[in-house]
Amino acid sequence: MIKFVLPIILLTISNIFMTFAWYGHLKYKSAAIWVVILASWGIAFFEYCFQVPANRIGHEVYDAAHLKTIQEIITLVVFSFFSVWYLKEQFKWNYLVGFALIIIAAFLIFKKW
């Protein structure tokens, strides 16, 4: 059971770091771009410290396409919370519909045909 869950936990932690690396600087638009780039790279280091083991461990029980699909869904969930609570942006109905379509796509990828 842990082999199936551990990659998901690690990918979630990785995605939290990734989201801050990619979008956290949007709150600090007055910061110099070189500072933002260096800070983002520093944060991204920790993202990779979780992402690489997640995929290594995960590939023992999931296909690469499954891992990528899991990662994309986690990214959407993490980013949704991040954009609402950190960036104070509104979550719109069409985002929910789009995410639902992606979840349907995930179902098709994981379905044993």
C-alpha positions as CSV (number, residue, x, y, z in Angstrom):
1,M,0.0,0.0,0.0
2,I,2.8,2.4,0.9
3,K,4.3,1.9,-2.6
4,F,1.1,3.3,-4.1
5,V,0.7,6.2,-1.7
6,L,4.3,7.4,-1.2
7,P,4.7,8.7,-4.7
8,I,1.5,10.7,-4.4
9,I,2.6,12.2,-1.1
10,L,6.0,13.1,-2.6
11,L,4.5,14.6,-5.7
12,T,2.2,16.7,-3.6
13,I,5.1,18.1,-1.6
14,S,7.0,18.6,-4.9
15,N,4.1,20.5,-6.4
16,I,3.7,22.8,-3.5
17,F,7.4,23.9,-3.9
18,M,6.9,24.0,-7.7
19,T,3.9,26.3,-7.4
20,F,5.7,28.7,-5.2
21,A,8.8,28.6,-7.5
22,W,6.7,29.4,-10.6
23,Y,4.0,31.7,-9.2
24,G,5.0,32.9,-5.8
25,H,6.9,35.9,-7.1
26,L,3.6,37.3,-8.7
27,K,2.9,38.8,-5.3
28,Y,6.2,40.7,-5.4
29,K,6.1,42.5,-8.7
30,S,8.5,45.2,-7.5
31,A,11.3,42.8,-6.9
32,A,14.1,42.8,-9.5
33,I,13.7,40.0,-12.1
34,W,17.1,38.6,-11.3
35,V,16.2,38.2,-7.7
36,V,13.0,36.5,-8.6
37,I,14.8,34.1,-10.9
38,L,17.4,33.2,-8.3
39,A,14.7,32.7,-5.6
40,S,12.6,30.6,-7.9
41,W,15.6,28.4,-8.8
42,G,16.3,28.0,-5.1
43,I,12.8,26.9,-4.4
44,A,12.8,24.6,-7.4
45,F,15.8,22.7,-6.0
46,F,13.5,21.5,-3.2
47,E,10.8,20.6,-5.7
48,Y,13.3,18.3,-7.5
49,C,14.4,16.8,-4.2
50,F,10.8,15.4,-3.9
51,Q,9.9,15.0,-7.5
52,V,12.8,12.8,-8.6
53,P,12.3,10.2,-5.8
54,A,8.5,10.3,-6.3
55,N,8.9,9.3,-9.9
56,R,11.7,6.7,-9.2
57,I,9.6,5.1,-6.5
58,G,6.3,5.5,-8.3
59,H,7.6,3.9,-11.5
60,E,7.8,0.6,-9.6
61,V,4.0,0.6,-9.4
62,Y,2.8,3.1,-12.0
63,D,3.5,3.6,-15.7
64,A,5.1,6.9,-16.7
65,A,1.8,8.1,-18.2
66,H,0.1,7.3,-14.9
67,L,2.7,9.2,-12.9
68,K,2.4,12.2,-15.2
69,T,-1.4,12.1,-14.9
70,I,-1.2,12.0,-11.1
71,Q,1.2,14.9,-11.2
72,E,-1.0,17.0,-13.4
73,I,-4.1,16.4,-11.2
74,I,-2.1,17.2,-8.0
75,T,-0.8,20.4,-9.8
76,L,-4.3,21.6,-10.5
77,V,-5.4,21.0,-7.0
78,V,-2.4,22.6,-5.4
79,F,-2.6,25.6,-7.8
80,S,-6.3,26.1,-7.2
81,F,-5.7,26.5,-3.5
82,F,-2.6,28.6,-4.1
83,S,-4.3,31.0,-6.4
84,V,-7.3,31.5,-4.1
85,W,-5.5,31.7,-0.8
86,Y,-2.0,33.1,-1.7
87,L,-2.7,35.2,-4.7
88,K,-6.3,36.1,-3.7
89,E,-7.7,35.3,-7.1
90,Q,-11.2,34.1,-7.7
91,F,-11.9,30.5,-8.6
92,K,-14.3,30.6,-11.5
93,W,-16.9,28.0,-12.6
94,N,-15.2,27.4,-16.0
95,Y,-12.0,26.3,-14.1
96,L,-14.0,23.7,-12.3
97,V,-15.5,22.4,-15.6
98,G,-12.0,22.3,-17.2
99,F,-10.6,20.4,-14.3
100,A,-13.5,18.0,-14.4
101,L,-12.6,17.2,-18.0
102,I,-9.0,16.6,-17.0
103,I,-10.2,14.2,-14.3
104,I,-12.3,12.4,-17.0
105,A,-9.1,12.2,-19.1
106,A,-7.3,10.7,-16.0
107,F,-10.1,8.1,-15.8
108,L,-9.5,7.1,-19.4
109,I,-5.8,6.8,-18.8
110,F,-6.1,4.6,-15.7
111,K,-8.9,2.4,-17.0
112,K,-7.9,-1.1,-17.8
113,W,-9.2,-1.6,-21.3
